[in-house]
Amino acid sequence: MSTSPDVRILLADDHALVRRGVRLILDSEPGLTVVAEAGDGAEAVEAVRSQPIDLAILDVSMPRMTGLQAAREISRRRDPPYILMLSMHDNEQYFFESLTCGASGYVLKSVADQDLVRACHAAVRGESFLYPGVMSALVRNYLERSRRGEKMSDKVLTPREDEVLKLIAEGSTSREIAEALTISLKTVERHRSNILAKLGMRDRTDLTRYAIRAGLVEP
């Protein structure tokens, strides 16, 4: 009698203690095995490139590249793994953004011991997982806004502008941003001007507040 191979999991979170706790939950479940860990989104993307991964579990807020940015990058692959977002934020914007980025589920860290294993099994079955209570609240809110004729939130910035904004909010200089993204100083300044114009903002302080609300950086 043959048994199904374990689901190979990538776990990405910038806090080693969180990774350790989550790994204990996953590795104790038959059929699930954490085969790779990452401390930020860029490491997560590289891990998916370098080894077979069936399921990527990504923290929403990480340095260098957020989980949302990593999910968007990973989901563009020819044969992407399933993706789950792990977050401490019970936040509508993060939830919808996660689905837009290709994730099939959103799990709160505060109840990960109860929900994460179920979310993993749902993901590899090709099903969505939404933490208890989120569906009715979010759908009700969405329908109410639609009924009032409100414009549903579209992505304002391009993925590259998101990357530049994140680095600005983290305190990087234009020269540091140019080096990190392998682009010219002039291109960085053009992106900065475009971001300020699109968001109707004036300075780094405004941009940092926006980046926190958008989940690009942690407060």
C-alpha positions as CSV (number, residue, x, y, z in Angstrom):
1,M,0.0,0.0,0.0
2,S,1.6,3.3,-1.1
3,T,1.5,6.5,0.9
4,S,1.3,10.0,-0.4
5,P,4.6,11.9,-0.2
6,D,4.7,14.7,2.4
7,V,3.7,18.2,1.4
8,R,7.0,20.1,1.2
9,I,6.6,23.4,3.0
10,L,8.6,26.7,2.8
11,L,8.1,28.8,6.0
12,A,9.0,32.5,5.8
13,D,9.0,34.8,8.8
14,D,11.5,37.4,9.9
15,H,11.2,36.3,13.6
16,A,13.2,33.1,14.3
17,L,11.0,32.3,17.4
18,V,7.8,32.5,15.3
19,R,9.3,30.2,12.7
20,R,10.3,27.7,15.4
21,G,6.8,27.7,16.9
22,V,5.1,27.4,13.6
23,R,7.5,24.7,12.5
24,L,6.7,22.6,15.6
25,I,3.0,22.8,14.7
26,L,3.6,21.8,11.1
27,D,6.2,19.1,11.6
28,S,4.0,17.4,14.2
29,E,1.3,16.9,11.6
30,P,1.6,13.7,9.5
31,G,2.0,14.5,5.8
32,L,3.4,18.0,6.3
33,T,7.2,18.7,6.4
34,V,9.0,22.0,6.5
35,V,11.9,21.7,4.1
36,A,13.0,25.3,3.9
37,E,12.9,28.5,6.0
38,A,13.4,32.1,5.0
39,G,13.9,35.3,7.0
40,D,12.4,37.7,4.4
41,G,10.5,37.7,1.1
42,A,13.6,37.7,-1.1
43,E,15.0,34.6,0.6
44,A,11.5,33.0,0.2
45,V,11.6,33.7,-3.6
46,E,15.1,32.3,-3.9
47,A,14.1,29.1,-1.9
48,V,11.2,28.4,-4.3
49,R,13.6,28.8,-7.2
50,S,16.3,26.5,-5.8
51,Q,14.3,23.5,-4.5
52,P,10.9,21.7,-4.9
53,I,8.3,23.4,-2.7
54,D,4.6,22.4,-2.7
55,L,3.3,25.1,-0.2
56,A,4.8,28.5,0.7
57,I,3.7,30.0,4.0
58,L,4.6,33.7,4.0
59,D,4.4,36.3,6.8
60,V,2.7,39.4,5.5
61,S,5.2,41.9,6.9
62,M,8.9,41.1,6.4
63,P,12.1,43.3,5.7
64,R,13.6,43.7,2.2
65,M,10.6,42.1,0.4
66,T,7.3,41.6,2.1
67,G,5.3,38.4,2.1
68,L,2.8,40.1,-0.3
69,Q,5.6,41.1,-2.7
70,A,7.1,37.6,-2.5
71,A,3.7,36.0,-3.1
72,R,3.2,38.1,-6.2
73,E,6.6,37.0,-7.5
74,I,6.2,33.4,-6.6
75,S,2.7,33.1,-8.2
76,R,4.2,34.3,-11.5
77,R,6.2,31.1,-11.8
78,R,5.3,28.5,-14.5
79,D,4.3,26.0,-11.9
80,P,4.0,27.9,-8.6
81,P,3.5,26.3,-5.2
82,Y,0.3,26.9,-3.2
83,I,0.6,30.0,-1.0
84,L,-0.7,30.8,2.4
85,M,-0.3,34.2,4.1
86,L,0.4,34.3,7.9
87,S,-0.3,37.5,9.6
88,M,-0.7,39.1,13.0
89,H,-3.1,41.6,11.5
90,D,-6.9,41.0,11.3
91,N,-7.0,43.5,8.5
92,E,-9.3,43.7,5.5
93,Q,-6.8,45.4,3.2
94,Y,-4.1,42.8,3.9
95,F,-6.7,40.0,3.3
96,F,-7.8,41.3,-0.1
97,E,-4.3,42.1,-1.1
98,S,-3.2,38.5,-0.2
99,L,-5.9,37.0,-2.5
100,T,-4.8,39.5,-5.3
101,C,-1.2,38.3,-4.9
102,G,-2.1,34.7,-5.5
103,A,-2.5,33.3,-1.9
104,S,-5.2,30.7,-1.3
105,G,-5.6,31.4,2.4
106,Y,-5.0,33.9,5.2
107,V,-4.2,32.7,8.7
108,L,-3.9,34.8,11.9
109,K,-0.8,34.1,14.0
110,S,-2.9,34.4,17.1
111,V,-4.8,31.2,16.2
112,A,-2.2,29.5,14.1
113,D,-2.1,26.5,16.4
114,Q,-5.8,25.9,15.6
115,D,-6.1,27.0,12.0
116,L,-2.7,26.6,10.2
117,V,-2.8,22.8,9.7
118,R,-6.4,22.9,8.4
119,A,-5.3,25.8,6.1
120,C,-2.4,23.7,4.7
121,H,-4.6,20.8,3.9
122,A,-7.2,23.0,2.3
123,A,-4.5,24.8,0.1
124,V,-3.1,21.6,-1.3
125,R,-6.6,20.4,-2.1
126,G,-6.9,23.6,-4.2
127,E,-9.4,25.1,-1.7
128,S,-9.4,28.6,-0.1
129,F,-9.0,29.0,3.6
130,L,-10.3,32.1,5.4
131,Y,-10.0,32.3,9.2
132,P,-13.3,31.9,11.0
133,G,-15.4,35.0,11.0
134,V,-13.6,36.8,8.2
135,M,-15.9,35.8,5.3
136,S,-19.2,37.2,6.5
137,A,-17.6,40.4,7.8
138,L,-15.5,41.1,4.7
139,V,-18.2,40.2,2.2
140,R,-20.8,42.3,4.0
141,N,-18.4,45.3,4.1
142,Y,-17.5,44.8,0.4
143,L,-21.2,44.6,-0.7
144,E,-22.1,47.7,1.4
145,R,-19.3,49.7,-0.2
146,S,-20.3,48.5,-3.7
147,R,-24.0,49.4,-3.0
148,R,-23.0,52.9,-2.0
149,G,-21.2,53.2,-5.3
150,E,-17.7,53.4,-3.8
151,K,-14.8,52.6,-6.1
152,M,-13.3,49.3,-5.0
153,S,-9.6,49.6,-4.1
154,D,-7.3,49.1,-7.1
155,K,-3.5,48.8,-6.9
156,V,-2.3,52.4,-7.0
157,L,1.4,51.7,-7.4
158,T,3.3,49.4,-9.7
159,P,5.2,46.5,-8.1
160,R,8.5,48.3,-8.7
161,E,7.1,51.5,-7.0
162,D,6.1,49.3,-4.1
163,E,9.7,48.1,-3.8
164,V,11.0,51.7,-3.9
165,L,8.4,52.9,-1.4
166,K,9.2,50.1,1.1
167,L,12.9,50.9,1.0
168,I,12.2,54.7,1.4
169,A,10.0,53.9,4.4
170,E,12.7,51.7,5.9
171,G,15.1,54.7,5.8
172,S,17.2,53.8,2.8
173,T,18.8,56.7,0.9
174,S,18.3,57.0,-2.9
175,R,21.8,55.7,-3.5
176,E,21.2,52.6,-1.3
177,I,17.9,52.0,-3.1
178,A,19.6,52.2,-6.5
179,E,22.2,49.6,-5.3
180,A,19.6,47.3,-3.8
181,L,17.4,47.3,-6.9
182,T,20.2,47.5,-9.4
183,I,18.8,50.7,-11.0
184,S,20.2,54.1,-11.6
185,L,20.0,57.0,-9.1
186,K,18.0,58.9,-11.7
187,T,15.5,56.1,-12.0
188,V,15.1,56.0,-8.2
189,E,14.3,59.7,-8.1
190,R,11.8,59.3,-10.9
191,H,10.1,56.6,-9.0
192,R,10.0,58.7,-5.9
193,S,8.4,61.6,-7.8
194,N,5.8,59.3,-9.4
195,I,5.0,57.8,-6.0
196,L,4.5,61.2,-4.3
197,A,2.4,62.4,-7.2
198,K,0.2,59.2,-7.4
199,L,-0.4,59.2,-3.6
200,G,-0.8,63.0,-3.3
201,M,1.9,63.1,-0.6
202,R,4.7,65.5,0.2
203,D,7.5,63.8,2.0
204,R,9.1,60.6,3.5
205,T,6.9,60.9,6.7
206,D,3.7,60.7,4.6
207,L,5.1,57.8,2.5
208,T,6.1,55.9,5.7
209,R,2.6,56.2,7.1
210,Y,1.2,54.9,3.8
211,A,3.7,52.0,3.6
212,I,2.6,50.9,7.1
213,R,-1.1,51.0,6.2
214,A,-0.4,49.1,3.0
215,G,1.5,46.4,4.8
216,L,4.9,47.1,3.2
217,V,6.6,47.8,6.5
218,E,5.7,47.1,10.2
219,P,4.9,50.0,12.5
